[in-house]
Amino acid sequence: MMIERFIAVDYVCAWPNLTLMRDDTILASIYNQHCDAQWEADIECWGSVDGGRSWKFRGTPGMHEPGTNRMNVAAGQAANGDLLVLCSGWSGRAPLGDPSPVTSGDILDARVCRSADGGKTWQVTEDFPTAPEADMSPIIPFGDVQMADDGSLAVCGYAARFAGWRQFVAESCYFFRSHDDGRTWEDGVLIGTGDYDETTALHLGGGRWIAVARTLKVAELRQFRSEDDGRSWQAEQAVSLPRQHPAHLMRLHDGRILLSYGNRCSGICGIDTRVSEDDGHT
């Protein structure tokens, strides 16, 4: 099998979230700088109409304010066909291009960004909830926005805090739901607590979900399962080795589940995949 490779957007760190729209356009929500959250930055939307072979800039759902960036996203298509981008970010960021180490910062409240014209123009609100516990930080959305069995939209997010240069403390991951097609969101249901950050879920149908969360200390992926349409979650198993993260889940045309993630192990860095033929049990 031949694999084709293309430069999508040059000179960006990106962390892209891809959404396949109903007209087969692929929209990518990306971080638009070539550093790891160090300085001011925006979330941009880029689109491809030729299956990912070429990309063009569409618009900016997550515009930063001075001294901040917008960088962490979840994205997906609403029931009415709009593109949703839920984006968080950090304060305490250096001016664009400044190589100085980041020594402070707080998580910004996540924004709900909505586009009815394929990512070109955006309506932006601050209607995403903070973590259920009052003493925890705003939520950082992550992964794909998907539809639940009851017609609501659902997405994952996590609570964390910045503790200094290269020091990041992860806390808990949650499952959030919207009953008005992504305009407002309810408080989250706890998936896992302790050391979880980037978390993504996949709806299996019939009210069944799996979610895969990154652990910060060991830096592996752990899987959770819900049998009641995301209202409660049970821990299952590790699904990667240490230093292999974060996860993306998708259902293939033949019914199998594809798990993909970054492999950061020395000497074998790249993108790895695992496949499940039994809805994520093995």
C-alpha positions as CSV (number, residue, x, y, z in Angstrom):
1,M,0.0,0.0,0.0
2,M,1.4,3.4,-1.0
3,I,1.2,6.2,1.6
4,E,1.2,9.8,0.2
5,R,2.6,12.6,2.2
6,F,1.9,16.3,1.8
7,I,2.8,19.5,3.6
8,A,-0.5,20.8,4.8
9,V,0.5,24.1,6.6
10,D,4.1,25.0,6.7
11,Y,6.0,26.1,9.9
12,V,3.4,25.5,12.5
13,C,3.2,23.2,15.5
14,A,-0.5,22.8,14.6
15,W,-1.8,19.9,16.8
16,P,-4.5,19.6,14.2
17,N,-8.1,18.5,14.8
18,L,-9.7,17.3,11.6
19,T,-13.5,17.4,10.9
20,L,-15.0,15.8,7.8
21,M,-17.9,17.9,6.7
22,R,-21.1,16.7,4.9
23,D,-19.8,18.0,1.6
24,D,-16.6,16.0,2.0
25,T,-14.6,19.2,2.8
26,I,-11.9,18.5,5.5
27,L,-11.5,21.3,8.0
28,A,-8.5,21.5,10.2
29,S,-8.4,23.5,13.5
30,I,-4.8,24.3,14.3
31,Y,-2.4,26.2,16.6
32,N,-0.7,28.6,14.2
33,Q,2.8,29.0,15.7
34,H,5.9,26.8,15.6
35,C,6.5,26.5,19.3
36,D,5.0,24.6,22.2
37,A,2.7,27.2,23.6
38,Q,5.5,29.6,24.4
39,W,4.2,32.8,22.9
40,E,1.1,34.5,21.7
41,A,-0.9,32.5,19.1
42,D,-4.3,31.9,17.6
43,I,-6.4,29.0,16.5
44,E,-6.9,29.0,12.7
45,C,-9.2,27.0,10.5
46,W,-7.8,25.6,7.2
47,G,-9.8,23.6,4.6
48,S,-9.1,21.0,1.9
49,V,-11.5,20.1,-0.9
50,D,-9.3,17.5,-2.5
51,G,-9.0,14.9,0.2
52,G,-6.1,16.6,2.0
53,R,-3.7,17.1,-0.8
54,S,-3.9,20.9,-0.6
55,W,-5.0,23.3,2.1
56,K,-6.2,26.9,2.2
57,F,-6.7,29.3,5.1
58,R,-10.4,29.8,6.0
59,G,-10.7,31.9,9.2
60,T,-9.7,32.4,12.8
61,P,-12.1,30.9,15.4
62,G,-9.7,31.5,18.4
63,M,-8.2,35.0,18.3
64,H,-5.8,35.7,21.2
65,E,-5.6,38.8,23.4
66,P,-2.2,40.4,24.2
67,G,-0.2,38.3,26.6
68,T,-2.2,35.1,25.9
69,N,-2.6,32.4,23.3
70,R,-5.4,30.1,22.1
71,M,-4.1,26.6,21.5
72,N,-6.0,23.7,22.9
73,V,-9.1,22.6,20.9
74,A,-11.9,20.1,20.4
75,A,-13.9,20.3,17.2
76,G,-16.7,18.7,15.3
77,Q,-19.9,19.2,13.3
78,A,-23.1,20.3,14.9
79,A,-26.4,18.6,14.0
80,N,-27.3,21.6,11.8
81,G,-24.1,21.3,9.9
82,D,-22.1,24.1,11.6
83,L,-18.5,23.6,12.5
84,L,-17.8,23.8,16.3
85,V,-14.4,24.6,17.7
86,L,-14.0,24.7,21.5
87,C,-10.8,26.4,22.4
88,S,-8.9,27.1,25.5
89,G,-5.5,28.8,26.0
90,W,-3.0,30.3,28.5
91,S,-2.2,33.7,30.0
92,G,1.4,34.7,30.7
93,R,2.6,34.2,27.1
94,A,5.6,36.1,25.6
95,P,5.2,38.3,22.5
96,L,5.3,36.6,19.2
97,G,8.8,35.1,18.5
98,D,10.2,35.7,22.0
99,P,12.3,32.7,23.0
100,S,12.2,33.5,26.8
101,P,11.0,30.6,29.0
102,V,7.4,30.7,30.2
103,T,7.4,31.2,34.0
104,S,3.8,31.8,34.8
105,G,0.3,31.4,33.4
106,D,-3.3,30.4,34.0
107,I,-5.7,28.5,31.9
108,L,-8.2,30.7,30.1
109,D,-11.9,30.0,30.0
110,A,-12.8,27.9,27.0
111,R,-14.6,29.6,24.1
112,V,-17.4,28.1,22.0
113,C,-16.7,29.1,18.4
114,R,-19.3,28.3,15.7
115,S,-19.1,28.7,11.9
116,A,-22.0,28.3,9.5
117,D,-19.9,29.0,6.4
118,G,-17.2,26.4,6.5
119,G,-14.8,28.1,8.9
120,K,-14.7,31.5,7.2
121,T,-16.6,33.6,9.8
122,W,-17.3,32.8,13.5
123,Q,-19.6,33.5,16.3
124,V,-17.8,33.2,19.7
125,T,-19.1,32.9,23.2
126,E,-17.7,32.0,26.6
127,D,-20.3,29.4,27.4
128,F,-18.2,26.4,28.2
129,P,-18.2,25.3,31.8
130,T,-15.4,25.2,34.3
131,A,-14.6,22.0,36.2
132,P,-17.3,20.8,38.6
133,E,-15.1,21.3,41.7
134,A,-14.9,25.0,42.6
135,D,-11.2,24.9,43.5
136,M,-10.2,23.6,40.1
137,S,-9.2,25.4,36.9
138,P,-11.2,26.1,33.7
139,I,-11.6,23.1,31.4
140,I,-9.4,22.4,28.4
141,P,-11.5,20.8,25.7
142,F,-9.9,18.0,23.6
143,G,-10.8,15.5,20.9
144,D,-13.9,15.3,18.7
145,V,-17.4,16.7,19.2
146,Q,-19.8,13.8,18.6
147,M,-23.6,13.0,18.8
148,A,-25.0,10.9,21.6
149,D,-27.9,8.5,21.4
150,D,-30.3,11.2,22.7
151,G,-29.4,13.6,20.0
152,S,-27.2,15.8,22.3
153,L,-23.6,16.7,21.4
154,A,-20.8,15.4,23.6
155,V,-17.1,16.2,24.0
156,C,-14.3,15.5,26.5
157,G,-12.2,18.0,28.5
158,Y,-9.7,18.0,31.4
159,A,-8.7,20.2,34.3
160,A,-5.0,21.1,34.8
161,R,-2.8,23.9,36.0
162,F,0.6,25.4,35.1
163,A,3.3,25.1,37.8
164,G,6.3,26.7,36.1
165,W,8.6,26.2,33.1
166,R,8.0,22.7,31.7
167,Q,5.9,21.9,34.8
168,F,2.3,21.0,34.2
169,V,-0.1,19.4,36.7
170,A,-2.9,17.2,35.3
171,E,-6.0,16.6,37.4
172,S,-9.2,15.0,36.1
173,C,-11.0,14.4,32.8
174,Y,-14.7,14.9,32.1
175,F,-17.5,14.2,29.6
176,F,-19.6,17.2,28.6
177,R,-23.0,17.4,26.9
178,S,-24.9,20.0,25.0
179,H,-28.7,19.8,24.5
180,D,-28.9,22.9,22.2
181,D,-26.6,21.7,19.3
182,G,-23.4,23.0,20.9
183,R,-24.5,26.5,21.9
184,T,-24.3,25.9,25.7
185,W,-22.8,23.0,27.6
186,E,-23.7,21.3,30.9
187,D,-21.3,20.6,33.7
188,G,-19.1,17.6,33.1
189,V,-19.4,13.9,34.2
190,L,-16.2,12.6,35.7
191,I,-14.4,10.1,33.6
192,G,-11.1,9.7,35.6
193,T,-9.4,11.6,38.4
194,G,-5.8,12.0,39.5
195,D,-3.4,12.4,36.7
196,Y,-5.4,12.6,33.4
197,D,-5.3,15.3,30.7
198,E,-5.8,15.0,26.9
199,T,-8.9,12.7,26.6
200,T,-10.9,11.8,23.5
201,A,-14.1,9.6,23.2
202,L,-15.8,7.5,20.6
203,H,-19.5,6.7,20.4
204,L,-20.0,3.0,19.7
205,G,-23.8,3.3,19.3
206,G,-26.6,2.1,21.5
207,G,-25.5,4.4,24.3
208,R,-22.0,2.8,24.5
209,W,-18.8,4.9,24.5
210,I,-15.1,4.4,25.1
211,A,-12.7,7.2,26.1
212,V,-8.9,7.2,26.0
213,A,-7.0,9.6,28.3
214,R,-3.4,10.5,28.6
215,T,-1.7,10.2,32.0
216,L,0.9,12.9,32.6
217,K,3.4,11.2,34.9
218,V,3.7,7.9,33.1
219,A,2.6,9.5,29.8
220,E,0.6,6.4,28.6
221,L,-2.9,6.1,27.4
222,R,-5.7,4.6,29.6
223,Q,-9.1,3.5,28.4
224,F,-12.5,4.0,30.0
225,R,-16.0,2.7,29.0
226,S,-19.6,3.9,29.5
227,E,-22.7,1.8,28.9
228,D,-25.2,4.5,29.8
229,D,-24.6,7.1,27.1
230,G,-21.8,8.9,29.0
231,R,-23.5,9.3,32.4
232,S,-21.0,7.1,34.2
233,W,-17.6,5.7,33.4
234,Q,-15.5,2.7,34.4
235,A,-11.7,2.4,34.0
236,E,-10.5,-0.5,31.8
237,Q,-6.9,-0.8,30.7
238,A,-3.8,0.8,29.4
239,V,-3.8,0.9,25.6
240,S,-0.2,2.2,25.0
241,L,3.3,2.1,26.4
242,P,4.8,5.0,28.3
243,R,5.6,8.1,26.2
244,Q,2.9,7.2,23.6
245,H,0.2,9.8,23.5
246,P,-2.2,11.6,22.9
247,A,-5.0,9.5,21.4
248,H,-7.5,9.7,18.5
249,L,-10.3,7.2,18.0
250,M,-12.3,6.5,14.8
251,R,-14.6,3.9,13.5
252,L,-13.4,2.4,10.2
253,H,-15.8,1.5,7.3
254,D,-15.4,-2.2,8.1
255,G,-16.5,-1.7,11.7
256,R,-13.1,-1.9,13.4
257,I,-11.8,0.9,15.7
258,L,-8.6,2.7,14.9
259,L,-6.6,4.1,17.7
260,S,-3.7,6.5,16.7
261,Y,-1.3,8.4,18.8
262,G,2.2,10.0,18.9
263,N,5.1,7.7,19.7
264,R,7.7,9.7,21.6
265,C,9.9,6.8,22.5
266,S,13.6,7.4,21.8
267,G,14.7,5.9,18.5
268,I,11.2,5.1,17.2
269,C,9.4,8.5,17.2
270,G,6.5,8.8,14.9
271,I,2.7,8.0,14.6
272,D,1.5,4.6,15.8
273,T,-1.8,2.9,15.3
274,R,-3.6,0.0,17.0
275,V,-6.8,-1.7,15.7
276,S,-9.6,-3.3,17.7
277,E,-12.2,-5.7,16.2
278,D,-14.2,-6.0,19.4
279,D,-15.2,-2.4,20.2
280,G,-12.1,-1.7,22.2
281,H,-11.9,-4.7,24.5
282,T,-8.7,-5.8,22.9
